[in-house]
Amino acid sequence: MAASTGFPIDRLPSSAARLRRPLMAAVAATSLALLLAGCQSTTSTDVLKVERAQGSQENISSLSAVISANPQDPEAYNVRGSAYGRAGEHRRALEDFNRAIELKPRFYQAYANRALVERSMGDQTQAAADYNTALQLNPSYDVAYIGRGNLYRQAGRLDEAFRDFNKAIELDTTDPRAYHNRGLIYQARRQHDKAIEDFSRAISLSPNSAEPYNGRGISYAAKGDDDNAFQDFNTAINLDGKLSESWANQALIYERRGEMNKASKSYSQALRLDPNYAPAKAGLARTRGGAKPA
């Protein structure tokens, strides 16, 4: 079954995807290993799938009016719960999903939505239970496989995550997160050709999302294809210039090319966006002053 639209990347409540990169002759092997390790630790691709405007107070007020007129409509509570979740009002989101499930006990979409909010609140155990319930109610619900797979992936349970993403893809999902997340696992396994295929598929499904370009660029860099990596990182910056990872990734390619002044500027931009971003700190320390490493 096809999932719904968009390629939201865990921004509920807030957090950009983390993707890293390696560099230069003496630095190349170590930095590339750090890059590949880093892209696994914090990159996530899951969020309530509602447009940004759906989390606005105006939209929530409109949905509340619908509920006032139809207080027994589980769909209305599910939609408003998603809007609350997008707005970061997690307790209210949970209340709405709970009410939706009370009114419609087999409402598998509400279970999956509730799982995402629970995950964002740190309750991974309950989130897993809700994803399991959603799949018991509808074994063909691709969104729940993707959500549970991402839960597994972030817990380091890559084999289980891989199976869930495969299942979603076997169900002909049109949700780019399935391909993006499976690509991250291929990347962790150093299967970069397969990773590139999956990131490319994610891009075809969501061409305006920066994250799969970053992911694909990392695998291109691991294969030594700096030209394609650089193109992908630049595209990621053009699509979303507020991701520190994109700037650090671009800087790494500059560094590989020996363009230390440009690398230093890009690392500095990454740090302006995220002062705690360790790969950018290390990169700036290597390139500050524009000198080439010995």
C-alpha positions, 0 to 999 in steps of 0.5 A, spaced: 500 500 500 502 506 498 504 511 503 502 518 503 506 524 500 512 528 502 519 526 505 519 529 512 525 528 516 524 527 524 523 534 525 517 533 531 519 536 535 526 539 532 532 536 529 535 536 522 538 529 519 545 528 521 550 526 515 557 526 515 563 526 511 571 525 511 577 528 507 584 529 504 590 525 504 592 523 511 585 525 513 581 521 508 581 514 511 579 516 518 574 522 516 571 518 511 570 512 517 567 518 521 563 520 516 559 513 515 559 512 522 556 519 523 551 518 518 548 512 522 547 515 529 543 521 528 539 521 521 532 519 522 526 519 517 520 519 521 515 525 522 507 526 522 506 526 515 502 533 515 504 539 511 508 545 515 502 549 515 497 544 518 501 545 525 499 552 525 494 555 530 489 557 525 489 550 522 488 547 529 482 552 530 479 550 524 480 542 526 477 544 533 471 547 530 470 541 526 470 536 532 465 541 536 460 540 530 462 532 530 464 530 537 464 522 535 468 523 528 475 519 530 478 521 523 477 529 526 481 527 532 486 523 528 487 529 523 487 534 529 492 530 533 497 530 527 496 537 527 498 538 534 504 533 533 507 537 528 506 543 532 510 540 538 504 539 542 505 532 544 500 531 550 494 534 546 496 530 540 496 524 544 489 526 547 486 526 540 489 519 538 487 516 544 480 519 543 480 517 536 482 510 538 477 510 543 472 511 538 474 507 533 478 501 536 481 498 529 484 505 527 491 503 525 493 509 522 491 513 529 496 507 532 502 509 528 501 516 529 501 515 536 507 511 536 511 517 532 509 522 538 511 517 543 517 516 540 518 523 540 517 524 547 522 518 548 517 512 550 520 507 545 517 501 548 510 504 547 512 506 540 514 499 538 507 497 541 503 501 537 507 500 531 506 492 532 498 494 534 497 498 527 501 492 523 496 487 527 490 491 525 493 492 518 499 487 516 499 491 509 500 498 512 507 501 509 507 507 514 507 503 520 513 498 517 517 504 516 516 507 523 518 501 526 524 500 522 526 507 523 525 505 531 529 499 530 535 502 526 536 508 531 536 502 536 542 499 532 537 493 530 539 494 523 537 487 521 530 488 524 530 495 521 532 492 514 526 487 514 521 492 515 524 497 510 524 491 505 517 490 507 514 497 506 518 497 499 515 490 497 508 493 498 510 498 493 510 504 498 511 511 495 514 513 501 521 516 500 523 514 507 523 507 506 528 507 501 532 513 504 532 509 511 534 502 507 540 506 504 542 508 510 543 501 512 546 499 506 551 505 507 553 502 514 554 495 511 559 499 506 554 497 500 555 503 497 552 502 490 546 499 493 545 505 497 546 510 492 540 506 488 536 507 494 538 514 495 536 516 488 529 512 488 528 517 495 530 523 490 525 521 485 520 520 490 521 527 493 526 531 489 526 537 493 528 534 500 535 535 502 537 529 506 537 524 500 542 528 496 546 528 503 546 521 503 547 519 496 553 524 496 556 520 502 556 514 498 559 517 492 565 520 496 566 513 499 567 510 492 572 516 491 567 519 486 568 526 489 565 530 483 558 527 484 558 527 491 560 535 491 554 536 486 549 532 491 552 536 497 551 543 493 544 541 491 542 539 498 545 546 500 540 549 495 534 546 497 535 547 505 541 552 507 540 551 514 543 544 515 549 544 518 551 537 515 550 539 508 555 545 509 560 540 512 559 535 507 561 540 502 567 543 506 570 535 506 570 535 498 573 542 498 578 539 503 580 533 499 581 538 493 586 542 497 581 548 497 582 550 504 580 557 504 573 554 501 573 548 506 574 553 512 568 557 510 564 552 509 566 549 516 565 555 519 558 556 516 556 549 519 558 551 526 554 557 525 548 553 524 550 548 529 556 550 534 556 543 537 557 539 530 563 535 532 565 534 524 565 541 523 569 543 529 574 538 527 574 540 520 575 547 521 581 546 526 584 542 520 583 548 515 583 554 519 588 559 515 587 555 508 594 551 509 594 544 506 596 539 511 603 536 510 
